[in-house]
Every structure is written in structure tokens, then in C-alpha cells.
Amino acid sequence: MAYGPNLADLFRRAAGYVHRILKGAVPADLPIQRPVLFVLTINAGTAKTLGMTLPHSLILRADQLIEA
């Protein structure tokens, strides 16, 4: 399992910073932003190999399910 920030959203927001800097904003004056979108990825194949049973509610909450 992995739970972390959505990288596509981070890159999209970073582009906004670049745009503001190229327009003349001082980088030191820009606010620090924390990630707001997170992704839950579950590798069901590995869990099965390890003999783990995952609750159905957890599988339903996963943004990405790997069944390899």
C-alpha cells in the first residue's frame, strides 16, 4: 500500500508558481502550499502473496488497485 500526494496535481500547481515568477513575482514572497490531493494505491497481488486479506471497504477507497 502507498498513500501520498497526487504528483500530477503537484506539477500543475508548480506550473502556477513558475508562471507567477516569470510575471515578476519575488519567489521569497510566494506562499508555501501543501498538497491537497492524495492517492491511495493498493497492490492486491502482493497482499495475496503475503497471505493478507484486505477489507472490502479499503479496496473500495483505493484510487489505484494493482492486481498483478
Secondary structure, 3 states (H helix, E strand, C coil): CEEEECHHHHHHHHHHHHHHHHCCCCHHHCCCCCCCCEEEEEEHHHHHHCCCCCCHHHHHHCCEEECC
